[in-house]
Amino acid sequence: MKDTFLAVVNPAAGGGRSRKLVAPALDRLRASGIGVDIVETTGPGQGMQIARDGYARGYRKFIAVGGDGTSYEIVNGLFPRDPAAETPTLAFLPVGTGNSFLREFTDRGAEHAMEALLARRSQPCDVLRLRHAGGVIHYINLLALGFAADVAALRARRFSAWGEVGYQSSILISLARMRRRPFPLRVDGQGEIDRRPSLFLTFNNSKYTGGSMLIAPRAEVNDGLVEYVRWGPIGRIGLIRNLPTLYDGTHIHHPLAERQAAKRIDFYLDEAVDLMVDGEVLTLQCHTLDVLPSALNVVV
């Protein structure tokens, strides 16, 4: 097996900053004795194939050079895999629009990520697995249904070129629509199917989303569990008033909120719905969500 890292570089990440910043960072790694090979992506989804091919060629260590989307693609290139095979390692150089997973460990972004690589520092990390009507996806941060997915989908489909203005516009439009609806599911096979209307549901492996939103303050990346957070049918004014609590994690104490740690979620959706997973917008008919404990090593 190769001891060299395969750096999967998204040159479009961060509005094109990735290509300018990556060379000095990787030169610094090489100067410290860390071997690095580089492959650039040329379009959406290509990171999955690069990671899959790299693993087949003997690479077991990977660096996501970009944002959350780059990490997501690499993870889905590495999984599914033979459980008996060697555990892969994923490091980060967050030169994209954000890396919410890394925020679990630091607010220093790329500098902390570089220090972790130089120190050869890593730890086990769970991988969450979603089976859906069309196949399976894997992720290490967060999957969201409801309001958060509505905002992400609107931004991706109508305002992707608008930057921060597009993001704020998507929030305002989603607030005006304020869709509160059921996403039928059962947790760990217990009780009746939960058909209560919700503003949003999140299924978390780590604590943060959007870079600084502490959506799952009790999540742990290697406890073998999904941290499930639900916010019920809060009103428009109530949501606006409580938005700051999403940034300090106190929203889970709201009377309409709840959280629990689970091993498995079964969904009973009649059709495909929009979801946001590790920054990517997908439309899937979810079936089951479970955990692959300590299936990945992360350099943090």
Stockholm file with secondary structure:
# STOCKHOLM 1.0

chainA/1-300         MKDTFLAVVNPAAGGGRSRKLVAPALDRLRASGIGVDIVETTGPGQGMQIARDGYARGYRKFIAVGGDGTSYEIVNGLFPRDPAAETPTLAFLPVGTGNSFLREFTDRGAEHAMEALLARRSQPCDVLRLRHAGGVIHYINLLALGFAADVAALRARRFSAWGEVGYQSSILISLARMRRRPFPLRVDGQGEIDRRPSLFLTFNNSKYTGGSMLIAPRAEVNDGLVEYVRWGPIGRIGLIRNLPTLYDGTHIHHPLAERQAAKRIDFYLDEAVDLMVDGEVLTLQCHTLDVLPSALNVVV
#=GR chainA/1-300 SS CEEEEEEEECTTGGGGHHHHHHHHHHHHHHHTTCCEEEEECCSTTHHHHHHHHHHHTTEEEEEEESSHHHHHHHHHHHCSCCTTSCCCEEEEECCSSCCTTGGGTCSSHHHHHHHHHHTTCCEEEEEEEEEETTEEEEESSEEEEEHHHHHHHHHHHHCTTSHHHHHHHHHHHHHHHCCCEECCEEETTCSSCBCCEESEEEEESSSEETTTEESCTTCCTTSSCEEEEEECCCCHHHHHHHTTHHHHTGGGGSTTEEEEEESEEEECCSSCEEEEETTEEEEECEEEEEEEEEEEEECC
#=GC SS_cons         CEEEEEEEECTTGGGGHHHHHHHHHHHHHHHTTCCEEEEECCSTTHHHHHHHHHHHTTEEEEEEESSHHHHHHHHHHHCSCCTTSCCCEEEEECCSSCCTTGGGTCSSHHHHHHHHHHTTCCEEEEEEEEEETTEEEEESSEEEEEHHHHHHHHHHHHCTTSHHHHHHHHHHHHHHHCCCEECCEEETTCSSCBCCEESEEEEESSSEETTTEESCTTCCTTSSCEEEEEECCCCHHHHHHHTTHHHHTGGGGSTTEEEEEESEEEECCSSCEEEEETTEEEEECEEEEEEEEEEEEECC
//
